[in-house]
Amino acid sequence: MVWCLVGCGALVLANPGLTMAQTVYEREQGGARQSSAPPEVAQQARGSSGGSSVRVVPTFSISERYDSNILMSPGNQKSDFVTDIRPGARVSFSNDLVDGTLRASAISGIYVRNPELNYIGTQTGFDVMLDKFAERIVRGLGLRTNGMVGYFPEQSAFVTPDSGESDFLRGIQARRNNALNATSMVQGTYAVSPLVQLNSSYSFQTMRFFGQSTSSEPSTLISLFDTTVHGITAGPSYHLSPGQTIGASYSYRQVTFGPSTSGPGSGSSVGGGTSTIQGGVLTWKSALTSELTAELSPGASVSTATPDNLIWTVRASLTWVGLQKSATIAYSRGLYPSFAAQASLMVSDVINGSVSYNFTPKWSVTLGANYAVNSRSGETSLRFESIGANGTLRYNLSQGVFATISGSHNDFAIEREGSTTKYQRQTGMIALTAEWN
């Protein structure tokens, strides 16, 4: 397939992930499900009453991509064509106590020019709603848990549909290295009254690197650090109207950095150890019109690493959804961990936006862009700057079968110890998808 693409001159750009075949096994015994279930479960719940159901969907994904910087490193840059294969399954379930979805897949990459980089990894995820179980214990209590675990050598710099949100996806590009990424969260709510609700959550995030590579030039080698984040939030919210909510919350995060295990290089372990971050946030969410929604959450944080330095934080977004088109823009600022070059907390600013348009029932296009600046000042200053753009063109060949062509371009700059390193990365893929429901 690789040589077919090269011979035809079809260098195409796309996002990974392509479902080529899908079969469904469903065991159902009547079954009413509440609207709080995940989308897959909620959809199969329509028209049922009482009991339980299980829906098993085997999946198989295959894609062909081009990567201009397979090591994701400023030194010793190499390009290659890569075949990605992802067999897996998705299980949706619902009964009188829980509703949820489990996902699991194997991930393999086969390189044409650099077969020594071939790899096999895994990715799993879950989303479980426990509202029905919690309601039986305490009236008005809600409970939900979700998470994702992945083991593979290619790490994203920004949030993608496959990755979900994480403190580690703030525009810092980790070089190619075997890594374990895990995120999980437990969220609880309690309805004090029809208008007042108490919210709380606990989150766990970790990124661990194994057998760090030293294939880059020593002058450009960037050390990587194991990082773990524990987070707790709690606070009330008040419904001003059906479409408008205000709230306040207290947040606490503990960030622990592990030692670098890389070989010779210019990385530094400055800022290692454990730091805590405490802060407060005010939140306003509103449906401005039937198509436009907005969120604004200003706040402030302080860390034990710099106790005299109060950092203002914010999370803001604006989303518009029309009949055939949609658009969103979001900005966030806060204290987040750096797992590359220096193990330390950094002030991180990220802005991203996307727009989608459906030309016809068959043709659609999505364009997106990201920009991030992560900076740390002091005796050993550090600054990451990254900017990227991506686009996807989709064509529905027939029911359940579609083709996509998409691409991305990213520029990265790292300033440290009085020097600046810049590099780029372009990725591309052609994808065909078939689904049988």
WOVENVEN-V640003 format. One record per residue. SS is DSSP state (@ for helix, = for strand, . for the rest). NEAR is the number of other ideal C-beta (glycine too) atoms within 8 Angstrom. Layout:
[[SS/NEAR] [SS/NEAR]]
This chain:
[[./6] [@/9] [@/6] [@/7] [@/13] [@/9] [@/6] [./6] [./5] [./6] [./8] [./12] [./13] [./15] [./12] [./9] [./11] [./13] [=/11] [=/9] [=/9] [=/12] [=/7] [=/9] [=/6] [=/9] [=/6] [=/11] [=/7] [=/8] [./14] [./9] [./13] [./9] [./5] [./7] [./13] [./11] [@/6] [@/10] [@/16] [@/12] [@/7] [@/14] [@/13] [./6] [./3] [./13] [./6] [./7] [=/12] [=/10] [=/16] [=/10] [=/13] [=/10] [=/11] [=/10] [=/13] [=/12] [=/14] [=/10] [=/13] [=/13] [=/12] [=/14] [=/12] [./9] [./13] [./12] [./12] [./11] [./15] [./11] [./9] [./9] [./10] [./9] [./9] [=/12] [=/12] [=/13] [=/11] [=/17] [=/10] [=/14] [=/9] [=/13] [=/10] [=/11] [=/11] [=/13] [=/14] [=/14] [./10] [./6] [./7] [./11] [=/15] [=/14] [=/13] [=/10] [=/12] [=/9] [=/13] [=/9] [=/13] [=/11] [=/12] [=/10] [=/13] [./9] [./8] [./9] [@/8] [@/5] [@/11] [./9] [=/9] [=/7] [=/11] [=/12] [=/15] [=/11] [=/12] [=/12] [=/10] [=/11] [=/14] [./11] [@/11] [@/12] [@/10] [@/12] [@/11] [@/6] [@/6] [./7] [./4] [./8] [=/11] [=/12] [=/13] [=/12] [=/12] [=/10] [=/10] [=/14] [=/12] [=/12] [=/10] [=/12] [./10] [./7] [./11] [./8] [./13] [./12] [./9] [./7] [./5] [./7] [./10] [./8] [./5] [./10] [./8] [./12] [./11] [./10] [./16] [./13] [./12] [./11] [./12] [./10] [./13] [./9] [=/14] [=/10] [=/13] [=/11] [=/12] [=/11] [=/11] [=/10] [=/10] [=/12] [=/11] [=/10] [=/9] [./8] [./5] [./5] [./5] [=/11] [=/11] [=/11] [=/14] [=/11] [=/12] [=/9] [=/12] [=/12] [=/13] [=/11] [=/12] [=/8] [=/12] [./8] [./5] [./12] [./10] [./9] [./6] [./15] [./7] [./8] [./6] [./12] [./16] [./14] [./14] [=/14] [./14] [./11] [=/14] [=/11] [=/14] [=/9] [=/13] [=/11] [=/11] [=/9] [=/12] [=/10] [=/12] [=/10] [=/11] [=/6] [=/5] [./4] [./5] [=/11] [=/11] [=/11] [=/11] [=/9] [=/11] [=/9] [=/13] [=/10] [=/11] [=/11] [=/13] [=/9] [=/15] [./10] [./7] [./10] [./5] [./11] [./6] [./5] [./11] [./10] [./13] [./8] [./12] [./8] [./13] [./9] [=/6] [=/7] [=/11] [=/10] [=/14] [=/10] [=/12] [=/9] [=/13] [=/10] [=/13] [=/10] [=/9] [=/10] [=/8] [./6] [./5] [./4] [./6] [=/10] [=/9] [=/11] [=/11] [=/9] [=/11] [=/8] [=/11] [=/9] [=/13] [=/11] [=/14] [./5] [./8] [./7] [./7] [./3] [./7] [./6] [=/11] [=/8] [=/14] [=/12] [=/13] [=/11] [=/10] [=/10] [=/10] [=/9] [=/5] [./7] [./3] [./6] [=/9] [=/9] [=/10] [=/11] [=/9] [=/11] [=/11] [=/12] [=/11] [=/12] [=/11] [=/10] [=/13] [=/16] [./13] [=/14] [./10] [./14] [./14] [=/12] [=/14] [=/13] [=/10] [=/14] [=/10] [=/13] [=/11] [=/12] [=/10] [=/10] [=/11] [=/11] [=/9] [=/9] [./7] [./5] [./4] [./5] [=/10] [=/9] [=/11] [=/11] [=/10] [=/11] [=/11] [=/14] [=/11] [=/17] [=/10] [=/16] [=/10] [=/15] [./4] [./5] [./3] [./10] [./10] [=/14] [=/12] [=/16] [=/11] [=/16] [=/10] [=/13] [=/10] [=/12] [=/12] [=/11] [=/10] [=/11] [=/9] [=/10] [=/6] [=/5] [./4] [./7] [=/10] [=/9] [=/10] [=/14] [=/11] [=/15] [=/12] [=/13] [=/10] [=/12] [=/10] [=/14] [=/11] [=/13] [=/10] [=/11] [./5] [./3] [=/6] [=/6] [=/9] [=/9] [=/10] [=/10] [=/12] [=/13] [=/11] [=/14] [=/15] [=/13] [=/14] [=/9] [=/11] [=/10] [./8] [./8] [./5]]
